[in-house]
């Protein structure tokens, strides 16, 4: 793994925001809207979290898997790369890259268990399906697998600021950023700073002087913060703060990309 973000393939592949949320041509032809495209990415990110909890992998593996998933769809259509297969495949690939390997057969077992109430046999995948999709995902990623995450800089910055009591709140906010495409656009330390900024506002802590001493572009930090807050306005949440996506809407969107021409 690259030791320095600024010399890594991750840094070199950061994207402009207008290059990220783009519905690919084949998906447009199926009638997939930008709204549905976003819903599918959120839904499949949540599915990776659920599957990861079953197979018990580290949080970093989950974050890397979601980054792969979102990066794939900046380049490939959901029509060609079925999200319901890409999601577990990204988790499988990330587990190997992050040296926390999960066997494909274990993923398949839990996918079938999670889909036990579903009548759609098409999405009860076998080991060969994941292994075949792994090669396609690797090609879509151009074999660039290094991902830097905000977690490490977050802990370092919280300690530097003397506000380790905000760790839980800020850490939770970082987790939430993986329901968006921020990791494809911004350096991880800037995402971490935005989460600290929001945490300070929520907990009524004034760190103005500390932020000024960092000599970072606070306009970027505030813009990232606004994106995070706007995301929560966009999504419906339950009483525990979990995102609610109406099942009929996500099924309708997924059926569009699965439909044969």
C-alpha positions as CSV (number, residue, x, y, z in Angstrom):
1,X,0.0,0.0,0.0
2,X,1.2,3.5,-0.7
3,X,2.4,5.3,2.4
4,X,1.6,8.8,1.2
5,X,-1.8,9.9,0.0
6,X,-0.3,12.6,-2.2
7,X,1.7,10.1,-4.2
8,X,-1.0,7.4,-4.4
9,X,-3.2,6.3,-7.2
10,X,-6.2,7.4,-5.0
11,X,-5.1,11.0,-5.1
12,X,-4.4,10.8,-8.9
13,X,-7.9,9.5,-9.5
14,X,-9.9,12.1,-7.5
15,X,-12.7,13.3,-9.6
16,X,-14.5,16.6,-10.2
17,X,-18.0,16.5,-8.7
18,X,-19.7,16.7,-12.1
19,X,-18.0,13.5,-13.2
20,X,-19.4,11.4,-10.3
21,X,-23.2,11.6,-10.3
22,X,-23.6,10.8,-14.0
23,X,-26.1,8.2,-15.3
24,X,-24.3,6.1,-17.9
25,X,-25.8,5.9,-21.5
26,X,-27.1,2.3,-21.2
27,X,-28.8,3.1,-18.0
28,X,-30.4,6.2,-19.4
29,X,-31.8,4.0,-22.3
30,X,-33.4,1.8,-19.7
31,X,-35.1,4.9,-18.2
32,X,-33.0,5.2,-15.1
33,X,-33.2,8.7,-13.6
34,X,-30.5,10.5,-11.7
35,X,-32.7,10.1,-8.6
36,X,-32.9,6.3,-9.1
37,X,-29.2,6.1,-9.8
38,X,-28.4,7.8,-6.4
39,X,-31.0,5.6,-4.6
40,X,-29.4,2.4,-6.0
41,X,-25.9,3.5,-4.9
42,X,-27.2,4.3,-1.4
43,X,-29.1,1.1,-1.2
44,X,-26.2,-1.1,-2.3
45,X,-23.8,0.7,0.1
46,X,-26.2,-0.2,2.9
47,X,-26.3,-3.8,1.6
48,X,-22.5,-4.0,1.8
49,X,-22.7,-2.8,5.5
50,X,-25.3,-5.5,6.2
51,X,-23.4,-8.2,4.6
52,X,-20.2,-7.1,6.2
53,X,-21.8,-7.3,9.7
54,X,-22.7,-10.9,8.9
55,X,-19.2,-12.0,7.9
56,X,-17.5,-9.8,10.6
57,X,-14.9,-7.7,8.8
58,X,-13.2,-4.5,9.9
59,X,-14.7,-1.1,9.1
60,X,-11.9,-0.3,6.8
61,X,-12.9,-3.3,4.6
62,X,-16.4,-1.9,4.4
63,X,-15.3,1.6,3.5
64,X,-12.9,0.2,0.8
65,X,-15.7,-2.0,-0.7
66,X,-18.1,1.0,-0.9
67,X,-15.4,3.1,-2.5
68,X,-14.9,0.4,-5.2
69,X,-18.6,0.2,-5.8
70,X,-19.0,3.9,-6.2
71,X,-15.9,4.2,-8.4
72,X,-17.1,1.4,-10.7
73,X,-20.3,3.4,-11.5
74,X,-18.4,6.5,-12.5
75,X,-17.1,4.4,-15.4
76,X,-19.5,1.5,-16.0
77,X,-23.3,1.2,-16.3
78,X,-25.5,-0.7,-13.9
79,X,-27.0,-2.5,-16.9
80,X,-23.6,-4.1,-17.6
81,X,-22.5,-4.3,-14.0
82,X,-25.5,-5.6,-11.9
83,X,-25.4,-3.7,-8.6
84,X,-26.7,-6.7,-6.7
85,X,-23.7,-8.7,-7.7
86,X,-21.1,-5.9,-7.8
87,X,-21.8,-5.0,-4.1
88,X,-20.8,-8.4,-2.6
89,X,-18.0,-8.7,-5.1
90,X,-16.6,-5.4,-4.0
91,X,-16.7,-6.6,-0.4
92,X,-14.9,-9.8,-1.4
93,X,-12.2,-7.9,-3.3
94,X,-11.8,-5.3,-0.5
95,X,-11.4,-8.0,2.1
96,X,-8.4,-9.4,0.2
97,X,-6.9,-6.0,-0.5
98,X,-7.2,-5.0,3.2
99,X,-5.8,-8.3,4.3
100,X,-9.0,-9.5,6.0
101,X,-10.0,-12.1,3.5
102,X,-13.5,-13.5,3.5
103,X,-14.2,-16.6,1.5
104,X,-16.5,-16.3,-1.4
105,X,-18.6,-19.3,-0.3
106,X,-19.2,-17.5,3.1
107,X,-20.5,-14.4,1.2
108,X,-22.7,-16.6,-1.0
109,X,-24.1,-18.3,2.1
110,X,-25.1,-15.0,3.8
111,X,-26.4,-13.5,0.5
112,X,-28.8,-16.4,0.2
113,X,-29.7,-16.1,3.9
114,X,-30.4,-12.4,3.5
115,X,-32.5,-13.1,0.4
116,X,-34.4,-16.0,2.0
117,X,-37.7,-14.2,1.9
118,X,-37.2,-13.1,-1.7
119,X,-38.9,-14.9,-4.6
120,X,-36.3,-13.6,-7.1
121,X,-34.0,-16.5,-7.7
122,X,-32.0,-14.5,-10.2
123,X,-30.1,-12.7,-7.4
124,X,-29.1,-15.7,-5.3
125,X,-25.6,-15.8,-6.6
126,X,-23.1,-18.7,-6.6
127,X,-19.3,-18.6,-6.0
128,X,-18.5,-18.5,-9.7
129,X,-20.7,-15.4,-10.2
130,X,-18.6,-13.5,-7.6
131,X,-15.3,-14.7,-9.0
132,X,-16.3,-13.8,-12.6
133,X,-17.5,-10.4,-11.5
134,X,-14.3,-9.8,-9.5
135,X,-12.4,-9.8,-12.8
136,X,-14.8,-7.3,-14.3
137,X,-14.6,-5.0,-11.2
138,X,-10.8,-5.1,-11.3
139,X,-10.9,-4.1,-15.0
140,X,-13.4,-1.3,-14.2
141,X,-11.1,0.0,-11.5
142,X,-8.0,-0.3,-13.8
143,X,-6.5,-2.4,-11.1
144,X,-6.0,0.6,-8.9
145,X,-7.0,-0.7,-5.5
146,X,-5.3,1.6,-3.0
147,X,-7.9,3.6,-0.9
148,X,-7.1,6.1,1.8
149,X,-9.8,6.7,4.4
150,X,-10.7,9.6,6.7
151,X,-10.5,7.5,9.9
152,X,-6.8,7.8,10.7
153,X,-6.6,11.5,10.1
154,X,-9.8,12.0,12.0
155,X,-8.3,10.4,15.2
156,X,-5.0,12.4,14.7
157,X,-6.9,15.7,14.2
158,X,-9.2,15.1,17.2
159,X,-6.2,14.5,19.4
160,X,-4.4,17.5,18.1
161,X,-7.5,19.7,18.8
162,X,-7.9,18.2,22.3
163,X,-11.5,17.1,21.6
164,X,-11.3,13.3,21.7
165,X,-14.6,13.4,23.5
166,X,-16.1,14.1,20.1
167,X,-14.7,10.9,18.6
168,X,-17.9,8.9,18.6
169,X,-19.9,11.7,16.9
170,X,-17.3,12.5,14.3
171,X,-16.6,8.8,13.6
172,X,-20.3,8.3,13.0
173,X,-20.3,11.2,10.6
174,X,-17.3,9.7,8.7
175,X,-19.3,6.4,8.4
176,X,-22.2,8.4,6.9
177,X,-20.0,10.0,4.2
178,X,-19.7,6.6,2.6
179,X,-23.4,6.9,1.7
180,X,-22.2,9.7,-0.6
181,X,-19.5,10.0,-3.2
182,X,-17.2,12.3,-1.1
183,X,-14.4,9.8,-1.0
184,X,-14.1,9.9,-4.8
185,X,-13.9,13.7,-4.8
186,X,-12.0,15.0,-1.7
187,X,-8.8,14.1,0.1
188,X,-9.6,12.0,3.2
189,X,-8.2,14.6,5.7
190,X,-10.6,17.2,4.3
191,X,-13.6,14.9,4.8
192,X,-12.3,14.2,8.4
193,X,-12.1,18.0,9.0
194,X,-15.7,18.5,7.7
195,X,-16.9,15.8,10.1
196,X,-15.1,17.5,13.0
197,X,-16.6,20.8,12.0
198,X,-20.1,19.4,12.1
199,X,-19.4,17.6,15.4
200,X,-18.3,20.9,16.9
201,X,-21.4,22.7,15.8
202,X,-23.6,19.9,17.1
203,X,-21.8,19.8,20.5
204,X,-21.4,23.6,20.7
205,X,-17.6,23.7,20.7
206,X,-15.7,26.7,19.3
207,X,-12.6,25.6,17.4
208,X,-12.3,28.6,15.2
209,X,-8.7,29.4,16.3
210,X,-7.6,25.7,15.8
211,X,-9.1,25.6,12.3
212,X,-7.3,28.9,11.4
213,X,-4.0,27.5,12.6
214,X,-4.4,24.5,10.3
215,X,-4.2,26.7,7.3
216,X,-6.6,24.7,5.2
217,X,-9.2,26.1,2.8
218,X,-12.2,26.5,5.2
219,X,-14.5,27.1,2.2
220,X,-13.8,23.5,1.1
221,X,-14.4,22.2,4.6
222,X,-17.7,24.1,4.9
223,X,-18.8,23.0,1.5
224,X,-18.2,19.3,2.4
225,X,-20.0,19.9,5.6
226,X,-23.0,21.3,3.7
227,X,-23.0,18.3,1.4
228,X,-23.2,16.0,4.4
229,X,-26.0,18.0,6.0
230,X,-27.9,18.3,2.7
231,X,-27.7,14.5,2.3
232,X,-29.5,14.0,5.6
233,X,-32.2,16.5,4.5
234,X,-32.5,14.5,1.3
235,X,-32.9,11.1,3.0
236,X,-35.7,9.9,5.3
237,X,-34.4,8.6,8.6
238,X,-36.0,6.3,11.2
239,X,-35.9,6.8,14.9
240,X,-32.4,5.3,15.2
241,X,-31.0,7.5,12.4
242,X,-31.0,4.8,9.8
243,X,-31.8,5.7,6.2
244,X,-35.2,4.6,5.0
245,X,-35.5,3.8,1.3
246,X,-39.0,2.6,0.2
247,X,-38.7,-0.9,-1.0
248,X,-41.0,-0.4,-4.0
249,X,-38.8,2.5,-5.2
250,X,-35.6,0.6,-5.0
251,X,-37.1,-2.5,-6.6
252,X,-38.5,-0.5,-9.5
253,X,-35.1,1.1,-10.1
254,X,-33.2,-2.2,-9.9
255,X,-35.7,-3.9,-12.2
256,X,-35.0,-1.2,-14.8
257,X,-31.3,-2.0,-15.0
258,X,-32.0,-5.8,-14.9
259,X,-34.6,-5.6,-17.7
260,X,-33.6,-7.2,-21.0
261,X,-33.6,-4.9,-24.0
